[in-house]
Amino acid sequence: MQAINLTMVQARKIIIHAAGLAKPAQFGYGIDAVYRLIDHLGFVQLDTNYVVERAHHHVLFARVPDYETAWLAELCEEGRVFEYFSSDSGYLPMDDFRFSLPIKEAFKTQRKPISKAENILMEQIMDRVERDGAVRVGDFENDRIEASTGWWDWRPAKVALERLYFDGRLMITRDSKFHKSYDVPLNLVPLDTDVSMPTAEEFARFIIKRTLGALGISSVKEMAWRSRRVKGHLVRTELLKMVAEGAVLTVQVDGLKGPFYMLAEQNVDAEISDQVFILSPFDILNVFRHRLRDFFDFNYQVECFVPAAKRLYGYFSLPVLAGDAFIARMDAKADRKKKILMVHNIHFEALELQDSVIEKFSSALKAFATFNQCYDIRFAKSNNTAYLAAIQALF
């Protein structure tokens, strides 16, 4: 089948629309909009960094303007959403539960052999949870034999709980303070949920549809990333079949080496607003850094993983999107005791911004501060003092 040719402008619009950022409240308002968004994206990445509001809440707020952080826990409690680790830790719609099973099986069968003592501990924990209900790591005595050697040097009970979680024998819930509890799926998965193991073909097609639905346009590279936990997955094989069937279209984008792919029902004339969005580093739009370079000419890296002396923009710089272009990155921290959003640095890209964009950026900043429970904003520096002064004048 002949490939569809897209301009870069068309490609950007398709990608932004698929990410749920075509306009404010693209999925509506309220808790049901949050569910519709998670169901559309298929996966919202979880992150524990609390410099500003945690990434999963940030992602949802960026798209649902009246978002309340309690809603995510409520959706989990209602059995509409669950937490699991696929490509990363995140939240998924419960309707996709059966497609987590191949990943759980992969964790179970592909890990290194564990000792008899570790197996015994896992079974003891399972007996306790099944008998007494959900547990936390703190419910177990400190069973470390040797002193900790680092951040990931977990003690035996923690290791056992996480293995049981990865294997699917336990699931995670969280309280309002983000503390984990481990419980059996029977207590968390609705009885009418399909828990049948998908075939290899079904799993591959699920990955393809979910990836293309959330990214709009994708290469095989991103699809393979989503399915990398499962060895011998059939993504490439099923993708070719779906192209032959007409369910997936081959795409060429001006100036880029393909091929890329998109769902046949994708609207190639997607329209987007000129709204400004302050995004999380772990937003679906930003997860694949090569896509930011290729489609948006935006060279981005979250620098919390970079040694302080080598950081260019700040510890936790947030990408700022306006229309179909990234206009800046903003390093910020919420001082929750003083209720101040500290903006350490706004680095603007080499773009000429209209006054209307500056005004929308200012409005987005005010909303972001409120979302972070801050009543004031303090600015430190910027590479463009004129733009910073224009923003400050609007406060």
C-alpha positions as CSV (number, residue, x, y, z in Angstrom):
1,M,0.0,0.0,0.0
2,Q,1.3,3.4,-0.9
3,A,2.6,5.6,1.9
4,I,0.8,8.8,3.0
5,N,3.0,11.9,2.8
6,L,2.6,14.4,5.6
7,T,4.2,17.8,6.1
8,M,5.9,18.5,9.3
9,V,3.1,20.8,10.3
10,Q,0.5,18.1,9.7
11,A,2.6,15.6,11.7
12,R,3.0,17.9,14.7
13,K,-0.8,18.5,14.8
14,I,-1.5,14.8,14.7
15,I,1.0,14.1,17.5
16,I,-0.3,16.9,19.7
17,H,-4.0,15.9,19.1
18,A,-3.2,12.3,20.0
19,A,-1.5,13.4,23.2
20,G,-4.7,15.2,24.3
21,L,-3.1,18.7,24.0
22,A,-5.0,20.0,21.0
23,K,-7.0,22.4,23.2
24,P,-7.8,22.9,26.9
25,A,-10.1,20.3,28.2
26,Q,-9.9,18.2,25.1
27,F,-11.5,15.4,27.1
28,G,-13.9,17.6,29.1
29,Y,-14.0,18.3,32.8
30,G,-14.3,16.4,36.0
31,I,-13.4,12.9,37.1
32,D,-15.0,11.2,34.1
33,A,-12.7,13.3,31.8
34,V,-9.8,12.0,33.8
35,Y,-10.9,8.4,33.1
36,R,-11.5,9.2,29.4
37,L,-8.0,10.6,29.1
38,I,-6.4,7.6,30.8
39,D,-8.4,5.3,28.6
40,H,-7.3,7.2,25.5
41,L,-3.6,7.4,26.4
42,G,-3.7,3.8,27.8
43,F,-0.9,4.7,30.2
44,V,0.0,7.6,32.4
45,Q,3.5,7.4,33.8
46,L,4.0,7.6,37.6
47,D,6.9,9.3,39.1
48,T,7.8,10.0,42.8
49,N,9.7,13.3,42.2
50,Y,7.9,15.9,44.3
51,V,9.8,19.1,43.3
52,V,6.5,20.2,41.8
53,E,3.3,18.1,41.9
54,R,4.1,14.5,40.9
55,A,4.2,13.7,37.2
56,H,1.1,11.6,37.0
57,H,-1.0,14.3,38.5
58,H,0.8,17.0,36.4
59,V,0.0,15.1,33.2
60,L,-3.7,14.9,34.1
61,F,-3.9,18.5,35.2
62,A,-2.4,19.7,32.0
63,R,-5.3,18.3,30.1
64,V,-8.2,18.5,32.6
65,P,-8.2,22.0,34.0
66,D,-10.3,21.3,37.1
67,Y,-8.4,18.2,38.0
68,E,-8.2,17.2,41.7
69,T,-5.4,14.9,42.8
70,A,-7.8,12.8,44.9
71,W,-9.6,11.7,41.7
72,L,-6.9,9.3,40.6
73,A,-7.1,7.4,43.9
74,E,-10.9,7.4,43.5
75,L,-10.7,5.9,40.1
76,C,-8.4,3.2,41.4
77,E,-10.8,2.5,44.3
78,E,-13.7,2.3,41.9
79,G,-11.8,-0.3,39.9
80,R,-11.7,1.8,36.7
81,V,-7.9,2.3,36.8
82,F,-5.0,0.3,38.2
83,E,-1.3,0.7,38.8
84,Y,1.3,-1.5,37.1
85,F,4.7,-1.6,35.6
86,S,4.8,-2.1,31.8
87,S,7.4,0.1,30.1
88,D,7.5,2.1,33.3
89,S,5.4,2.4,36.4
90,G,2.0,4.0,35.7
91,Y,-1.7,4.0,35.7
92,L,-3.7,2.0,33.1
93,P,-7.5,1.6,32.4
94,M,-8.9,-1.6,34.1
95,D,-10.3,-2.6,30.7
96,D,-6.7,-3.3,29.6
97,F,-6.0,-5.6,32.6
98,R,-5.6,-8.8,30.6
99,F,-2.9,-7.2,28.6
100,S,-0.8,-6.8,31.7
101,L,-0.7,-10.5,32.1
102,P,2.0,-11.3,29.5
103,I,4.3,-8.7,31.2
104,K,3.6,-10.3,34.6
105,E,4.4,-13.7,33.1
106,A,7.6,-12.3,31.6
107,F,8.7,-10.9,35.0
108,K,8.0,-14.3,36.6
109,T,9.8,-16.5,34.0
110,Q,12.7,-14.3,32.9
111,R,14.1,-13.2,36.3
112,K,17.2,-14.7,37.8
113,P,16.6,-17.8,40.0
114,I,15.8,-16.9,43.6
115,S,16.8,-18.8,46.7
116,K,14.7,-21.2,48.8
117,A,14.6,-18.6,51.6
118,E,13.3,-15.9,49.3
119,N,10.6,-18.2,48.0
120,I,9.6,-19.1,51.6
121,L,9.4,-15.4,52.5
122,M,7.2,-14.6,49.4
123,E,4.8,-17.4,50.4
124,Q,4.7,-16.2,54.0
125,I,3.8,-12.7,52.8
126,M,1.1,-14.1,50.5
127,D,-0.4,-16.1,53.4
128,R,-0.5,-13.0,55.5
129,V,-2.1,-10.8,52.9
130,E,-4.7,-13.4,52.0
131,R,-5.5,-13.9,55.7
132,D,-5.3,-10.4,57.1
133,G,-5.6,-8.0,54.1
134,A,-3.3,-5.3,52.6
135,V,0.2,-4.7,54.0
136,R,2.9,-2.1,53.8
137,V,6.6,-2.5,53.9
138,G,6.6,-0.9,57.4
139,D,4.4,-3.8,58.6
140,F,7.4,-6.0,58.5
141,E,10.3,-5.9,60.9
142,N,13.6,-4.6,59.6
143,D,14.9,-8.0,58.3
144,R,18.1,-6.6,56.7
145,I,21.0,-8.8,57.6
146,E,23.7,-6.4,56.3
147,A,23.9,-2.6,56.3
148,S,22.4,-0.9,53.2
149,T,24.8,-0.2,50.4
150,G,22.7,2.3,48.5
151,W,19.3,3.6,47.3
152,W,18.2,0.4,45.5
153,D,19.5,-1.9,48.2
154,W,16.1,-3.0,49.5
155,R,15.7,-5.3,52.5
156,P,14.3,-8.8,51.9
157,A,10.6,-8.0,52.7
158,K,10.6,-5.1,50.3
159,V,12.2,-7.2,47.6
160,A,9.6,-10.0,48.1
161,L,6.7,-7.5,48.0
162,E,8.0,-6.0,44.8
163,R,8.5,-9.4,43.2
164,L,5.0,-10.4,44.1
165,Y,3.8,-7.2,42.5
166,F,5.7,-7.6,39.3
167,D,4.5,-11.2,39.1
168,G,0.9,-10.1,39.5
169,R,0.2,-12.0,42.7
170,L,-0.1,-8.7,44.5
171,M,-1.3,-5.2,43.4
172,I,-0.5,-1.8,44.7
173,T,-2.8,0.9,46.1
174,R,-1.7,4.3,47.5
175,D,-3.1,6.6,50.1
176,S,-3.3,10.4,50.0
177,K,0.4,10.7,51.0
178,F,1.5,8.3,48.2
179,H,2.3,5.4,50.6
180,K,2.1,2.0,49.0
181,S,-0.1,-0.9,50.2
182,Y,0.0,-4.4,48.7
183,D,-3.2,-6.4,48.3
184,V,-4.4,-9.4,46.3
185,P,-6.0,-8.8,42.9
186,L,-9.3,-10.4,44.2
187,N,-9.8,-7.3,46.4
188,L,-9.0,-4.7,43.7
189,V,-10.0,-6.1,40.3
190,P,-13.8,-6.0,39.5
191,L,-15.4,-9.5,39.1
192,D,-16.5,-8.8,35.5
193,T,-13.0,-7.9,34.4
194,D,-11.6,-10.1,31.6
195,V,-8.5,-11.9,33.1
196,S,-7.9,-14.3,30.2
197,M,-4.3,-14.4,28.9
198,P,-4.2,-12.8,25.4
199,T,-2.5,-14.7,22.6
200,A,0.8,-13.4,21.3
201,E,-1.0,-11.9,18.3
202,E,-3.6,-10.2,20.5
203,F,-0.9,-8.7,22.7
204,A,1.1,-7.4,19.7
205,R,-2.0,-5.8,18.2
206,F,-2.9,-4.2,21.5
207,I,0.6,-2.7,21.8
208,I,0.4,-1.3,18.2
209,K,-3.1,0.2,18.7
210,R,-2.2,1.7,22.1
211,T,1.1,3.2,20.9
212,L,-0.4,4.7,17.8
213,G,-3.5,6.0,19.7
214,A,-1.4,7.9,22.2
215,L,1.5,9.0,19.9
216,G,-0.5,9.6,16.7
217,I,2.4,8.8,14.5
218,S,5.0,6.3,15.5
219,S,7.9,4.2,14.3
220,V,8.4,0.6,15.2
221,K,11.0,1.8,17.8
222,E,8.4,3.2,20.1
223,M,6.1,0.2,19.7
224,A,9.0,-2.2,20.5
225,W,9.7,0.0,23.6
226,R,6.2,-0.6,24.9
227,S,6.5,-4.3,24.5
228,R,10.1,-4.8,25.4
229,R,9.4,-6.7,28.6
230,V,7.9,-9.6,26.6
231,K,10.6,-11.5,24.7
232,G,9.7,-12.7,21.2
233,H,6.7,-10.4,20.9
234,L,5.1,-10.2,17.5
235,V,4.8,-6.5,17.0
236,R,6.7,-6.3,13.7
237,T,4.9,-9.3,12.3
238,E,1.5,-8.1,13.3
239,L,2.2,-4.5,12.2
240,L,2.9,-5.7,8.6
241,K,-0.4,-7.7,8.7
242,M,-2.3,-4.6,10.0
243,V,-0.8,-2.5,7.2
244,A,-1.9,-5.1,4.6
245,E,-5.4,-5.2,6.1
246,G,-5.6,-1.4,5.9
247,A,-6.0,-0.9,9.7
248,V,-2.6,0.9,9.9
249,L,-1.2,3.3,7.3
250,T,2.4,3.8,6.4
251,V,3.5,7.4,6.7
252,Q,6.3,9.5,5.3
253,V,7.0,12.9,6.9
254,D,8.8,15.6,5.1
255,G,12.5,15.8,6.2
256,L,12.5,12.7,8.2
257,K,13.6,9.2,7.5
258,G,10.8,6.7,7.9
259,P,8.8,4.7,7.8
260,F,6.3,5.9,10.4
261,Y,2.8,4.5,11.0
262,M,-0.6,5.7,12.1
263,L,-4.1,4.2,12.6
264,A,-6.3,4.4,9.5
265,E,-9.0,6.3,11.4
266,Q,-6.5,9.0,12.4
267,N,-7.7,12.4,11.2
268,V,-4.8,13.8,9.1
269,D,-6.4,17.3,9.3
270,A,-6.4,17.5,13.1
271,E,-6.5,21.1,14.4
272,I,-4.9,22.4,17.5
273,S,-5.3,25.6,19.5
274,D,-2.5,28.2,20.4
275,Q,-2.9,27.4,24.1
276,V,0.2,27.2,26.3
277,F,0.8,24.0,28.3
278,I,3.4,23.6,31.0
279,L,4.3,19.9,30.8
280,S,5.9,17.2,33.0
281,P,9.2,15.8,31.8
282,F,7.4,12.4,32.0
283,D,4.5,13.5,29.8
284,I,3.7,11.1,26.9
285,L,4.7,13.9,24.6
286,N,8.2,14.1,26.1
287,V,9.0,10.5,27.0
288,F,10.8,9.8,23.7
289,R,13.4,12.5,23.4
290,H,14.3,11.6,19.8
291,R,10.7,12.4,18.8
292,L,11.1,15.9,20.3
293,R,14.2,16.5,18.2
294,D,12.8,15.0,15.0
295,F,9.3,16.5,15.0
296,F,9.7,19.6,17.1
297,D,13.4,20.5,16.8
298,F,13.5,20.6,20.6
299,N,16.6,19.1,22.3
300,Y,15.4,18.2,25.7
301,Q,16.7,16.3,28.7
302,V,15.4,16.2,32.3
303,E,18.5,17.2,34.2
304,C,17.7,15.7,37.7
305,F,19.7,12.7,36.4
306,V,22.6,15.0,35.4
307,P,25.4,16.0,37.8
308,A,24.8,19.5,39.1
309,A,27.9,20.9,37.5
310,K,26.8,19.8,34.1
311,R,23.2,21.0,34.2
312,L,22.3,23.6,31.6
313,Y,18.8,24.6,32.5
314,G,18.1,23.3,36.0
315,Y,17.3,20.3,38.1
316,F,13.7,19.7,37.0
317,S,13.0,21.8,33.9
318,L,9.5,21.6,32.5
319,P,8.9,21.8,28.7
320,V,6.5,24.6,27.7
321,L,4.4,24.0,24.6
322,A,2.6,26.7,22.7
323,G,0.5,25.6,19.8
324,D,2.7,23.2,17.9
325,A,6.1,24.5,19.1
326,F,8.1,24.2,22.4
327,I,8.8,27.8,23.3
328,A,10.7,27.3,26.6
329,R,11.8,25.1,29.5
330,M,11.1,26.2,33.0
331,D,13.0,25.0,36.1
332,A,10.7,25.3,39.1
333,K,10.1,24.2,42.6
334,A,7.1,24.4,44.8
335,D,7.9,25.7,48.3
336,R,4.8,24.2,50.0
337,K,5.5,25.7,53.4
338,K,5.7,29.3,52.2
339,K,3.1,28.6,49.4
340,I,5.5,30.0,46.8
341,L,6.3,28.6,43.3
342,M,10.0,29.3,42.9
343,V,10.8,29.7,39.2
344,H,14.6,29.3,39.2
345,N,15.1,29.7,35.4
346,I,13.0,30.1,32.3
347,H,15.1,29.4,29.2
348,F,13.3,30.5,26.0
349,E,13.9,28.8,22.7
350,A,15.2,31.0,19.8
351,L,11.7,32.0,18.7
352,E,9.9,35.3,18.4
353,L,6.9,35.2,20.6
354,Q,3.8,37.3,20.2
355,D,2.3,39.2,23.1
356,S,-0.6,36.8,23.1
357,V,1.7,33.9,23.7
358,I,3.3,35.6,26.6
359,E,-0.1,36.3,28.1
360,K,-1.1,32.7,27.7
361,F,2.1,31.6,29.3
362,S,1.5,33.9,32.2
363,S,-2.0,32.5,32.6
364,A,-0.7,28.9,32.5
365,L,1.9,29.9,35.2
366,K,-0.8,31.2,37.5
367,A,-2.9,28.0,37.1
368,F,0.2,25.8,37.6
369,A,1.1,27.7,40.8
370,T,-2.5,27.2,42.1
371,F,-2.3,23.5,41.2
372,N,0.8,23.2,43.3
373,Q,-0.9,24.9,46.2
374,C,1.1,28.1,45.8
375,Y,-0.3,31.6,46.1
376,D,2.7,33.5,44.8
377,I,5.4,33.1,42.1
378,R,9.0,34.2,42.4
379,F,11.2,34.5,39.4
380,A,15.0,34.2,39.5
381,K,16.5,34.4,36.0
382,S,16.0,33.9,32.2
383,N,18.0,34.0,29.1
384,N,15.5,36.5,27.7
385,T,15.0,39.3,30.1
386,A,12.5,41.1,27.9
387,Y,10.1,38.1,27.9
388,L,10.6,37.5,31.6
389,A,9.8,41.2,32.3
390,A,6.7,40.9,30.1
391,I,5.5,37.9,32.1
392,Q,6.2,39.5,35.5
393,A,4.3,42.6,34.4
394,L,1.2,40.4,34.1
395,F,1.3,39.4,37.8
